[in-house]
Amino acid sequence: MVRNYIFFTSVMNYVIRILLNSIGIVILANILPGVGVDSWTTAIIVAFLLSIINVFVKPVLTVLTLPITILTMGLFYLILNVLIIMFVANVVPGFHVATFWSAVFFGIGNMLINGALDAVLGEGIDASGRYNRKY
């Protein structure tokens, strides 16, 4: 019973994060020149795809590009984020990123939004193996 509750709250927290992140994507698209989102559905798809890529693909890319990231003192990690955003812009119809710098500022804004969401909605398993929630 407890495991079902933990699973349900984790899934609901993920859905809430995706919806709030899509609101942030729409706000960033309205603020930043060169970034456009055609609809709320597109923003939800972008938020979902970015989260899936950040969970499954980005750790592999981070390990593969670790030497160049060390040589550039972490700057290449930002470029890796930009490349992921530009990839999502090419895959998702209705999400447009015009230039490299638009993707840089979108990535920084998205990072700030995700940081705020982590501060408010953060959850997970702590070091002792117990499930904890911040809300």
Number of C-alpha atoms within 10 A of each C-alpha: 6 7 8 9 10 14 12 12 14 15 12 12 16 15 14 14 20 21 18 17 23 22 17 19 26 20 14 20 21 13 12 15 15 16 21 21 22 13 12 14 12 18 25 20 19 25 22 19 17 20 17 12 14 15 11 10 13 18 12 12 13 15 10 11 14 15 13 14 18 12 10 11 10 13 12 18 19 14 16 16 20 21 16 19 25 20 13 20 20 13 13 15 13 15 23 21 23 14 12 15 13 20 24 19 16 24 20 15 17 18 13 13 18 17 13 12 15 13 12 12 16 15 16 13 10 10 7 6 8 8 11 12 14 10 8
